[in-house]
Amino acid sequence: MIAISSGIAYLVIGYVMTWTSERLTRRLRFMYFRYTLRQDIVYFDQDDHTTGALTSALSLDPTQVQQLVGTNFGLMLIVLVNLVGGMIVALAYGWKMALVVIFGGVPFIFAGLTTQSPDFVINSVGALFGCVCSFDSMSERRKHTKARLTLPAKQRGL
């Protein structure tokens, strides 16, 4: 009975995390595309904003966020709940041995997690904040471009 309920819980968590990540990815792509289209023509003339660079950013950044938020986050959540639940059960049955295992084993678990794959998490979190920062920087550049274009011709250097 415990195995069946555990399997159903894993199925629900997997489904919810996948659905959440898909929805977040779609929303990020839409926002990224919308802010890109709202830029002035000068923005697209810059060397950093070629068609390939913009398309690549629109494709890769939300995908990295999806990988972070999707099933990987669900698995981290499952592991954390199992670890804490196991500690609670161990403390209830034999507190002396549980304390030895908690203070002797848990540091090794976290040490193993830090060496597992930190680049993936760093790149995914960087992509998430990169999307947010690029939206902000696009709007700032747009304001500066409008301000520069509204200056008289002498001040613009023309």
VENZISUL-V397663 format. One line per field, one symbol per residue. psi: psi as a letter, one per 20 degrees, with the letter a starting at -180 (. if undefined). A space follows every 50 residues. Layout:
psi: ???
This chain:
psi: hhhghgggghgggggghggghggggggggggggghghjqrhhgiiqhilr gggggghhggghhhhghghchghghhggggghggghhggghhgnhghghg ggihhhhhghhhhhifmhhggghghhhghhgghhgghghghgghggghhi qrhghij.
